[in-house]
């Protein structure tokens, strides 16, 4: 699907976690967002969504370009978090652009 040029890139990460470790994972992701993610070029916004059953955490973030997403993944400070996250959860990731959104 074709989208307008200059549209932000949306990165969705779905992390599957043991319900007993969801709070620990959310705390780690919050720390990472506040100390690393927010400082990176091209970052626009990040939301963390904790499932009510405790089994997943979704990270919804927006970046200016696909290159900014790759830059985040390659940043040494970010890479230092990967083993900590992997110790708590498995992750699936995808990028795309918002093609429709409604707000009240």
Secondary structure as GFF3:
##gff-version 3
##sequence-region A 1 104
A	DSSP	beta_strand	9	17	.	.	.	ID=ss1
A	DSSP	three_ten_helix	19	21	.	.	.	ID=ss2
A	DSSP	alpha_helix	22	35	.	.	.	ID=ss3
A	DSSP	three_ten_helix	37	39	.	.	.	ID=ss4
A	DSSP	beta_strand	43	50	.	.	.	ID=ss5
A	DSSP	beta_strand	56	63	.	.	.	ID=ss6
A	DSSP	alpha_helix	66	74	.	.	.	ID=ss7
A	DSSP	alpha_helix	76	88	.	.	.	ID=ss8
A	DSSP	beta_strand	89	96	.	.	.	ID=ss9
###
